[in-house]
Amino acid sequence: MKAKKLERALKNATSQSSTRPILQCVHYDPDGSITATDSHIMLRLDSMHSLKQPFNLNLQTFREEDGIYPDTLRLIPDNKTNSASFLLSAADITDVLGFLKALKTEVVTLAKADAGLTLKTKTQEYLLSIQDFKGALKKLSVTANNLFKCLQFYSDYLSGAQDKVRVSYYGDLSPVLFESKQATIVVTPVRVF
């Protein structure tokens, strides 16, 4: 992955607000991973460095930030018993980006359809091709912007047409997990009344 695209992905996952400066940071963990989160979306990349001490780099100031980074590992389910899971191909991810980019802050509801996964807003609908669907997916709602950031990262990250992203759904109010190779993204759902 090119450095500029990695930088964009990390900035997309960090907070732009100065109210919680620690969320403007990329956290370097002693296990070699880096993590960025704004509390709505989290990006974790494994095997990215060899530092032995934890370190927080503020992407707004490019300085080290003192403070305790949130325990983001608790957001990643470790029991792997999900309600539903499926695969997205690199080509299908690239195809849906235009639809999501135009929606900006709208809420997108995802639901299983016979031919794939429908992404619906109040005025538009998109049918996304998926593979290897298992389980039961009720309606899941996320912001179009967070889903766009997630899938834009994987569009840049995946190197071949055969590469896939595993998407795992754990319930209506649980975060959605996207995994491929050494990259994990967690997207929080939104409530729709």
C-alpha positions as CSV (number, residue, x, y, z in Angstrom):
1,M,0.0,0.0,0.0
2,K,1.4,3.4,-0.9
3,A,2.4,5.7,1.9
4,K,-0.1,8.5,0.8
5,K,-3.0,6.1,0.8
6,L,-2.0,4.7,4.2
7,E,-1.7,8.3,5.6
8,R,-5.2,9.1,4.2
9,A,-6.7,5.9,5.8
10,L,-5.2,6.7,9.2
11,K,-6.4,10.3,9.0
12,N,-9.9,9.0,8.0
13,A,-10.0,6.9,11.1
14,T,-8.8,9.5,13.6
15,S,-10.8,12.3,15.1
16,Q,-10.6,15.8,13.6
17,S,-11.9,17.3,16.9
18,S,-9.6,18.6,19.5
19,T,-11.9,17.8,22.4
20,R,-10.3,14.4,22.8
21,P,-6.7,14.8,21.6
22,I,-5.8,11.1,22.1
23,L,-8.3,10.2,19.4
24,Q,-6.3,12.3,16.9
25,C,-3.5,9.8,17.4
26,V,-2.2,6.7,15.8
27,H,-1.3,4.3,18.6
28,Y,1.9,2.2,18.2
29,D,1.5,-0.9,20.3
30,P,4.6,-2.9,21.4
31,D,3.1,-6.0,19.6
32,G,3.9,-4.3,16.3
33,S,0.4,-3.1,15.5
34,I,-0.9,0.4,14.9
35,T,-4.4,1.6,15.7
36,A,-6.4,4.6,14.8
37,T,-10.0,5.4,15.9
38,D,-12.4,8.2,16.3
39,S,-14.8,6.0,18.4
40,H,-17.0,5.3,15.4
41,I,-14.6,3.6,13.1
42,M,-11.3,1.8,14.1
43,L,-8.5,0.7,11.8
44,R,-5.9,-1.8,13.1
45,L,-2.9,-2.9,11.1
46,D,-0.7,-5.7,12.4
47,S,3.1,-6.1,11.9
48,M,3.7,-2.4,11.1
49,H,6.7,-1.5,13.3
50,S,9.3,-2.8,15.7
51,L,9.0,-0.2,18.6
52,K,9.2,-1.8,22.0
53,Q,7.3,1.0,23.9
54,P,3.8,2.2,23.3
55,F,3.7,5.5,21.5
56,N,0.8,7.9,20.4
57,L,1.5,10.1,17.3
58,N,-1.0,13.0,16.9
59,L,-1.8,13.3,13.2
60,Q,-2.9,16.9,13.6
61,T,0.3,18.1,15.2
62,F,2.7,15.3,14.3
63,R,3.9,15.2,17.9
64,E,3.9,12.6,20.6
65,E,0.7,12.7,22.7
66,D,0.8,11.8,26.3
67,G,-2.2,9.9,27.6
68,I,-3.7,6.5,27.7
69,Y,-5.0,5.3,24.4
70,P,-8.5,3.5,24.5
71,D,-8.5,-0.3,24.8
72,T,-9.6,-0.9,21.3
73,L,-8.9,-4.7,21.3
74,R,-12.1,-5.1,23.3
75,L,-14.0,-3.9,20.2
76,I,-12.8,-6.9,18.2
77,P,-14.9,-10.0,19.2
78,D,-12.6,-12.8,20.2
79,N,-15.1,-15.7,20.3
80,K,-15.8,-15.4,16.5
81,T,-19.4,-16.6,17.0
82,N,-21.1,-14.2,14.7
83,S,-24.7,-13.9,13.5
84,A,-23.7,-13.6,9.9
85,S,-20.6,-13.4,7.8
86,F,-19.8,-13.0,4.1
87,L,-17.0,-12.1,1.7
88,L,-16.6,-9.0,-0.4
89,S,-14.3,-9.1,-3.5
90,A,-11.9,-6.3,-4.3
91,A,-13.8,-5.6,-7.6
92,D,-17.2,-5.4,-5.7
93,I,-15.7,-3.0,-3.2
94,T,-14.4,-0.7,-5.9
95,D,-17.8,-0.8,-7.6
96,V,-19.8,0.4,-4.6
97,L,-17.5,3.3,-3.6
98,G,-19.1,5.8,-6.0
99,F,-22.5,5.0,-4.6
100,L,-21.3,5.5,-1.0
101,K,-19.2,8.6,-1.7
102,A,-22.3,10.5,-3.0
103,L,-24.3,9.8,0.2
104,K,-21.9,11.5,2.6
105,T,-23.7,11.6,6.0
106,E,-26.8,9.6,5.1
107,V,-27.6,6.4,7.0
108,V,-27.3,3.2,4.9
109,T,-29.3,0.2,5.9
110,L,-27.8,-3.2,4.8
111,A,-30.1,-6.2,4.4
112,K,-29.7,-9.6,2.9
113,A,-31.3,-10.1,-0.5
114,D,-31.5,-13.1,-2.7
115,A,-28.8,-11.8,-5.1
116,G,-26.5,-10.2,-2.5
117,L,-26.8,-7.4,0.0
118,T,-29.0,-4.3,-0.5
119,L,-27.7,-0.9,0.7
120,K,-30.7,1.4,1.1
121,T,-31.1,5.0,2.0
122,K,-34.4,6.9,2.0
123,T,-34.1,7.7,-1.7
124,Q,-31.6,5.2,-3.2
125,E,-30.8,1.5,-3.3
126,Y,-27.7,-0.5,-4.4
127,L,-27.3,-4.2,-4.8
128,L,-23.9,-5.4,-3.6
129,S,-22.6,-8.7,-4.7
130,I,-21.3,-10.9,-1.9
131,Q,-19.9,-14.4,-1.6
132,D,-20.0,-17.2,1.0
133,F,-22.9,-15.8,3.0
134,K,-23.5,-17.7,6.3
135,G,-26.0,-17.0,9.1
136,A,-28.8,-14.5,9.4
137,L,-28.5,-10.8,8.9
138,K,-31.3,-8.6,10.1
139,K,-31.2,-5.0,9.1
140,L,-28.0,-3.2,10.0
141,S,-27.6,0.6,9.7
142,V,-24.3,2.5,9.4
143,T,-23.3,5.9,8.2
144,A,-22.4,6.0,4.5
145,N,-19.3,8.0,5.3
146,N,-17.9,5.4,7.7
147,L,-18.7,2.5,5.3
148,F,-17.1,4.5,2.5
149,K,-13.9,5.1,4.6
150,C,-13.7,1.4,5.4
151,L,-14.2,0.1,1.9
152,Q,-12.0,2.8,0.4
153,F,-9.2,1.6,2.7
154,Y,-9.7,-2.0,1.5
155,S,-9.9,-0.9,-2.2
156,D,-6.4,0.6,-1.7
157,Y,-5.1,-2.2,0.5
158,L,-6.0,-5.3,-1.5
159,S,-3.4,-6.1,-4.1
160,G,-5.2,-8.6,-6.3
161,A,-8.6,-9.3,-7.9
162,Q,-8.7,-12.6,-5.9
163,D,-8.3,-10.8,-2.5
164,K,-11.3,-10.7,-0.3
165,V,-12.6,-9.0,2.9
166,R,-14.5,-11.1,5.5
167,V,-17.3,-9.1,7.0
168,S,-18.7,-10.4,10.3
169,Y,-22.0,-9.2,11.9
170,Y,-22.6,-9.9,15.6
171,G,-25.9,-8.2,16.2
172,D,-27.9,-5.0,15.7
173,L,-26.0,-2.9,18.2
174,S,-22.6,-4.6,17.9
175,P,-19.8,-3.3,15.7
176,V,-19.3,-4.8,12.3
177,L,-15.9,-6.4,11.7
178,F,-14.0,-6.2,8.4
179,E,-10.9,-8.4,8.1
180,S,-8.3,-9.1,5.4
181,K,-4.7,-10.1,5.7
182,Q,-3.2,-7.9,8.5
183,A,-5.9,-5.2,8.5
184,T,-9.0,-5.1,10.7
185,I,-11.6,-2.4,10.6
186,V,-14.5,-2.0,13.1
187,V,-17.5,0.1,12.1
188,T,-20.1,1.0,14.7
189,P,-23.8,0.8,13.7
190,V,-26.3,3.6,14.2
191,R,-29.8,3.3,15.6
192,V,-32.6,4.0,13.3
193,F,-36.0,4.7,14.8
